[in-house]
Amino acid sequence: MTEEDQTDTTHFGFRTVREQEKASLVRAVFDDVAPRYDLMNDLMSAGIHRLWKAAMLNWLRPRPGMTLLDVGGGTGDIALRFAQRGGGPVVVCDINREMLAVGRDRAIDRNLDADIRWVCGDAEALPIPDRAVEAYTIAFCLRNVTHIDQALADAVRVLKPGGRFLCLEFSHVAVPLLGRLYDAYSFHLLPWLGQLVAGNREAYQYLVESIRKFPPQAELAERMRAAGLAQVSYRNLSGGIAALHSGWRL
């Protein structure tokens, strides 16, 4: 790659790619694994991702009439939980049409589709008006966007004053022994599991690598503040395997 080529590059896992290529590469990963995405989440985390998502909803405290934008939540996991807890209208925005199709089918099967709208769009340029929603959630998606700071800025744009931002993401393990065990598990077992269950080893190799490229907890908190969010805080989950970040739009 020439010096000129390197000026607008980013990471796709541990690979260096041109910025304009990353969104299509990410889309291809999730289009391919969409039918078995939730099953793989259960297998990869031994079901613990359900507790993490419950923690996110506990912190959000849905209430009747609260409007939610869930970004990158194509299979509907957060949206359906929000609806079941008595929240108001939801817009699910995802770059992957295959993921959205899975989520829409799940919502219909559970008779929870009336107040959920499914929109194909990019987290960096959301097809949502300014100051449109009271809550913005993004779970296991932010590490996949090309420009994290742009996605954070657009989150601030679409939130109403006093609105809440919540990010649930794989993060950096805070316990050294746990970190070594987690590295061994994720780098060796998860790609094998991805091949066995989803038929795509490379997709889960990318997911493991993308976690290591994601900013540590304190750095992400600072970037949230720089984007304009206030009262920023975070909580480690399972020793930092995942983290919940919270912020408010003034």
C-alpha positions in Angstrom: 0.0 0.0 0.0 1.5 3.4 -1.0 1.8 6.4 1.3 -1.1 8.0 -0.6 -3.3 5.0 -0.1 -2.7 5.1 3.7 -4.0 8.6 4.2 -7.7 7.4 4.5 -7.5 4.0 6.0 -9.0 2.3 9.0 -9.0 -1.1 10.6 -11.2 -4.1 9.8 -10.3 -6.3 12.6 -6.5 -6.5 12.4 -6.5 -5.7 8.7 -5.9 -2.2 7.3 -8.5 -1.2 4.7 -9.6 1.9 3.0 -12.2 3.9 4.9 -14.7 3.6 2.1 -14.4 -0.2 2.1 -15.2 -0.8 5.8 -19.0 -0.4 5.8 -19.4 -2.8 2.9 -17.1 -5.3 4.6 -19.0 -5.1 7.9 -22.4 -5.4 6.0 -21.2 -8.5 4.3 -20.2 -10.1 7.6 -23.6 -9.5 9.2 -25.6 -10.3 6.1 -24.0 -13.7 6.1 -24.4 -14.6 9.8 -27.9 -12.9 10.3 -29.9 -16.1 10.5 -27.8 -17.6 13.3 -26.6 -14.3 14.9 -28.7 -14.6 18.1 -27.9 -18.3 18.5 -24.2 -17.5 18.2 -24.5 -14.8 20.8 -26.0 -17.4 23.2 -23.2 -19.9 22.5 -20.4 -17.4 22.6 -21.4 -15.9 25.9 -23.1 -18.9 27.5 -26.2 -16.7 27.5 -24.6 -14.0 29.6 -25.3 -11.4 26.8 -28.9 -11.6 27.9 -27.9 -10.4 31.4 -25.9 -7.6 29.9 -28.9 -6.5 27.8 -31.1 -6.7 30.8 -28.7 -4.4 32.7 -28.9 -1.9 29.8 -32.7 -1.9 30.0 -32.6 -1.6 33.8 -30.4 1.5 33.5 -32.6 3.0 30.8 -35.9 2.4 32.7 -38.4 2.3 29.8 -41.7 4.1 30.5 -44.9 4.5 28.5 -44.5 7.0 25.7 -40.7 7.0 25.8 -39.4 7.0 22.2 -36.3 4.9 21.4 -33.9 4.7 18.6 -31.9 1.4 18.7 -29.0 1.6 16.3 -27.4 -1.6 15.0 -30.2 -3.7 16.6 -31.4 -5.4 13.5 -32.5 -8.6 15.1 -34.7 -6.7 17.5 -33.3 -7.9 20.8 -33.2 -4.5 22.5 -36.4 -3.2 20.8 -38.4 -6.2 21.8 -37.1 -6.0 25.4 -38.0 -2.3 25.5 -41.5 -3.0 24.2 -42.0 -5.8 26.7 -41.0 -3.5 29.5 -43.6 -0.9 28.6 -41.6 1.5 26.5 -43.1 3.6 23.7 -42.5 3.7 19.9 -39.1 2.3 18.7 -37.1 2.9 15.5 -34.6 0.1 14.8 -31.9 1.4 12.4 -29.4 -1.1 11.0 -27.1 -1.0 8.0 -27.9 -4.7 7.3 -31.2 -5.5 5.6 -30.8 -9.2 6.4 -30.6 -8.5 10.1 -33.7 -6.2 9.9 -35.6 -8.9 8.2 -34.8 -11.3 11.1 -35.9 -8.7 13.7 -39.1 -7.8 11.9 -40.1 -11.5 11.7 -39.4 -11.9 15.4 -41.5 -8.9 16.3 -44.4 -10.2 14.2 -44.2 -13.6 15.7 -44.5 -12.0 19.2 -47.2 -9.5 18.2 -44.9 -6.6 19.2 -44.5 -5.1 15.7 -47.2 -2.3 16.0 -44.9 0.3 17.6 -41.6 -0.8 16.0 -40.3 0.8 12.8 -37.5 -0.9 10.9 -35.1 1.4 9.0 -32.0 0.6 6.9 -29.4 3.3 7.6 -25.9 4.2 8.7 -25.0 5.0 12.3 -22.8 7.9 11.0 -25.6 9.5 9.1 -28.9 8.4 10.6 -32.1 8.9 8.5 -33.7 10.4 11.6 -34.7 14.1 12.2 -32.9 16.3 14.7 -34.1 16.0 18.3 -36.5 13.2 17.5 -36.1 10.6 20.3 -35.8 10.4 24.1 -33.4 7.5 24.2 -30.7 6.1 21.9 -29.3 2.6 22.4 -26.5 0.9 20.6 -25.5 -2.7 21.5 -22.5 -4.5 20.1 -22.4 -2.2 17.1 -20.3 0.9 17.8 -17.0 -0.9 17.3 -18.1 -1.8 13.7 -18.6 1.8 12.5 -15.9 3.5 10.5 -15.9 6.8 12.4 -16.9 6.4 16.0 -16.8 10.1 16.7 -19.2 10.8 13.8 -21.6 8.2 15.1 -21.5 9.7 18.6 -22.1 13.2 17.1 -25.1 11.9 15.2 -26.4 10.3 18.3 -26.4 13.7 20.0 -28.1 15.2 17.0 -31.1 12.9 17.1 -31.6 13.0 20.9 -34.0 15.5 22.4 -32.6 17.7 25.1 -32.5 15.6 28.3 -32.4 12.4 26.2 -30.3 9.4 27.2 -27.5 7.7 25.3 -26.6 4.1 26.2 -23.9 2.0 24.6 -23.4 -1.7 25.4 -20.2 -3.0 23.9 -17.5 -5.6 24.3 -14.6 -3.8 26.1 -11.3 -4.3 27.8 -11.0 -6.8 30.6 -10.0 -5.2 33.9 -8.9 -8.4 35.6 -5.5 -9.7 34.4 -6.1 -13.5 34.9 -9.6 -13.2 33.4 -8.1 -11.3 30.5 -5.7 -14.1 29.6 -8.4 -16.7 29.8 -10.7 -14.6 27.7 -8.0 -14.1 25.1 -7.4 -17.8 24.8 -11.1 -18.5 24.6 -12.0 -15.8 22.1 -9.1 -16.2 19.7 -9.1 -20.0 19.6 -12.7 -21.2 20.3 -14.9 -18.5 18.8 -13.7 -18.6 15.2 -14.1 -22.4 15.4 -17.6 -22.1 16.8 -18.4 -19.6 14.0 -17.4 -22.1 11.4 -19.3 -24.9 13.1 -22.6 -23.1 13.8 -22.7 -20.2 11.3 -20.5 -21.6 8.6 -18.3 -18.5 8.7 -15.0 -18.6 10.5 -13.7 -15.4 9.1 -16.7 -13.4 10.3 -16.1 -14.4 13.9 -12.3 -13.9 13.6 -13.2 -10.3 12.6 -15.5 -9.9 15.5 -12.8 -11.1 18.0 -10.3 -8.7 16.4 -12.7 -5.8 16.3 -13.1 -6.0 20.1 -9.4 -5.5 20.6 -9.4 -2.5 18.3 -12.2 -0.8 20.2 -11.3 2.1 22.6 -10.9 1.3 26.3 -13.7 2.3 28.7 -12.2 5.6 29.8 -11.2 6.7 26.3 -14.7 6.0 25.0 -16.1 8.1 27.9 -13.9 11.0 26.9 -15.0 10.7 23.3 -18.6 10.8 24.4 -17.9 14.0 26.3 -16.2 15.5 23.2 -19.3 14.7 21.1 -21.4 16.8 23.5 -22.8 14.2 26.0 -22.9 15.2 29.6 -22.9 13.2 32.9 -21.0 10.5 31.2 -20.3 7.3 33.2 -19.7 3.6 32.6 -20.1 0.3 34.3 -18.0 -2.8 33.7 -19.9 -6.0 33.2 -18.3 -9.4 33.8 -15.0 -7.9 34.7 -14.9 -5.7 31.7 -15.6 -8.3 29.0 -18.4 -5.9 28.3 -19.1 -2.3 29.4 -22.2 0.0 29.6 -21.6 3.7 28.8 -24.2 6.3 29.6 -24.5 10.0 28.7 -27.1 12.7 28.5 -27.9 15.3 25.9 -28.2 18.8 27.4 
